[in-house]
């Protein structure tokens, strides 16, 4: 009975909790009696709590709204009356609605000198159930920007929809596509606008900057972002990221005397690493698998286009002429 | 707070061609606070069996002594060295004796077993904290960086590596995995066990 208004946290998830006391017939009577009496007799102080109580933990992104409708004074009164046949059996009824879920999967992006590769698996799951084997997590925004979203699929899809809408407005206002760094900042402000009811989504934006270099921007759910050369996010982030540290950044590797590690890798090497990362993650993580979609964004006049010709099943998605070019490569992953 | 993450630490073992390797970090922590950068988690059991014990440090020390005692008793009674497979079952049953109040360790074993023809066969195994055995053919991982170790090992390991290449593979796997784990690191040690020698090296890596 003492847990009135107590908030319950479930593993850092966002939870709306509501504690409602169900009044019994007896209690309704007591209410009318105790209210005037409590001002005279201090034995039962009345605590009318009708206000909503908010508590927020900015680190775990948890938000609780607790509405306490009745104070526990009535039950205390019923108990102290000690009438065995009239003991209140009212239990606090809890209702809660969790507006978030987690749909698994992994995304990954790697920037090259004049290209960018953005990839994601296509499995969508909830708990131990697979909802679909083909739900894309990677989306072409413009000819020079591709966005990968991972986390809560409903939020992800809605977020991509809203970003695309803003990019269309930009196109109408300025008669050109928004630059990549501007899209990155737009995504930050759009995510931070929902600071207190966030899109539960990890974003990775890949593409080509105005200076023609390949770029990857990674975001947290509330908009903190940075430009990087490579980033993995999602269910298998902990499996893939240290592998990428080793193979992309050459971490813990010493170059042979008189040589140095390359700053950017060729497209063929990057594609092999992406495929290896996803087959490895599929092998060891139950939420990763089914299919792989790799988007390749090439800078204007990039020489890497030569290597793309003989890739099996490659599909071009470019919308405009003589600018950046976007391709998608699809591969199967294990389905178990 | 999970008791398995109280002191931190990770171990990995890999199979090569007529050789095995086992490696661990050297960190002893008290949750986020680092205490020692020379805490050994891998112990020789016989000339060709090594045992790694990541987990709660107090249980690491207790179990090391317990296994030393039990292996000595086995050697005296049987008048021969214990085989890796037998030792794995010894580890398993010792842990299962404490099924409802377990030691908080996840042992990893690596060794070479004798074949009837007089050769050697690589052997690795790992168990959970209550002794459920996992005889893997490729590699086994345990400890706070286990998910990272799985990811890197799955990407770097290949069959039939020679001892030098196996050393490179297990070292890169461990270094890159512990660099992404806050509870593991602070130095690494690698043992490569071959037919006629064991090569032990401490690695130079990030100390943060």
Interface residues (C-beta under 8 A of the other chain):
Chain A: X236 X238 X239 X240 X241 X242 X243 X245 X246 X247 X251 X252 X253 X276 X277 X280 X281 X283 X284
Chain B: X147 X148 X150 X151 X152 X154 X155 X156 X171 X172 X175 X176 X177 X179 X180 X205
